[in-house]
């Protein structure tokens, strides 16, 4: 594929940086000088420099020039998840038991956890999870669903299929994106009793949010894992940084 002028300029400047013509910490020629050297417009030169910025090779500040901040293309380590089931998922031999099912509206404390306005209506499922054949509980999970999806608890596959998949299959609501946040927390009395630990014990809190195409969360799960009852392994691979 034929390179455009700004791509050629970017490639030439990159080679000069890698070759030490413009060492780390020095400044590239001015925009006017580059325009003259490459017989290019200011627009082409700026597009070329934008590529170098995206590569992490240079930084630009008005009135301060264009500084070389890296002498080679940086790499990133990318996490690979085959599908949402691998997003901090549980072993297949776990059993979930619903302890409570209720409609509620968020108060100030819950709104902060869910990152939603006070008074937002949700359907909540409070559940315990354990390994099949093991009496010790792994975690307590609160599922917060939009009220219109509350009938998932009546589905025959409710305890064997992830809730977001039940919503996708039964209601046609597809997951457009998902996020996971992890923090340390303390177990309030009722959750602690259900998990067989002391109140105010330390726990790992994992919040998963599932969004539709309009970036609205239709399911939020909040899981509390007592100390020593959760192990997470992530796999990363090395790849070139996207240009």
Number of C-alpha atoms within 10 A of each C-alpha: 3 6 9 11 17 21 17 15 24 21 16 13 19 24 15 15 22 17 12 11 13 19 17 17 13 15 17 21 14 11 17 12 11 19 18 12 11 14 12 15 15 14 12 21 21 17 16 22 25 17 19 20 17 13 19 19 21 24 18 15 8 6 6 9 15 20 19 21 17 17 20 15 15 13 13 13 12 13 11 12 13 8 7 15 12 12 15 15 10 17 9 9 10 16 18 19 14 15 12 11 15 12 14 14 14 17 13 11 10 15 15 12 11 19 10 15 14 15 13 14 16 22 20 23 20 19 18 21 21 19 16 12 9 10 9 13 19 24 23 26 24 21 22 25 24 17 15 11 19 18 12 18 15 8 11 9 12 15 15 13 12 13 19 22 17 19 20 12 11 13 12 10 17 16 20 13 15 16 11 14 10 12 10 12 16 17 22 13 14 11 21 21 12 15 22 12 15 16 15 13 14 19 21 20 21 18 20 20 20 21 18 15 11 8 12 12 22 21 23 23 21 20 23 27 24 25 13 10 13 13 8 7 5 10 9 11 9 10 11 12 14 9 10
